[in-house]
Amino acid sequence: MNKEIVKLIEQRLEKGKREYADELDPEDGRDWIKESIEEMLDSCVYLAAELLRIHNITKKPHSKERKKFQEKYIDMIIETTPILQIIDEYKIWCRQSLYKQTDEEFVKFLESKKTLNGIDCIEQWDDFIEFKKHIAQVEQSN
């Protein structure tokens, strides 16, 4: 991953060298802070545009053809899929969802679980207590 990041930076430097026919000169009199802020603002605009594009994709309704197919076959697909496979796929989905949560969301989720497998209260786990302390310290330092 780090090599890929370095490669992207090298590619940007090469592109700049081609476009401006020279390497970057830190002493050319430009206001680097101002230019950085302008670039970051441009980046915010690009990221917002991408978020809107993603949001619009997820808002689009399914096609009529898909709805017809789903109505006809979805129950058959679910009912013929072995239950253990459905459970395994659900576990994967749950893990992915939990990994995407912030620390605070994760703590709230865990606190909502009174027991796991009906045997142990999660708030009594030493590791969980230490994790909550860590999150509280991070929040206080921010």
Summary of the structure (lengths in Angstrom):
residues: 142
radius of gyration: 25.1
end to end distance: 28.7
largest distance: 69.8
contacts: 250
relative contact order: 0.03
helix: 78%
strand: 1%
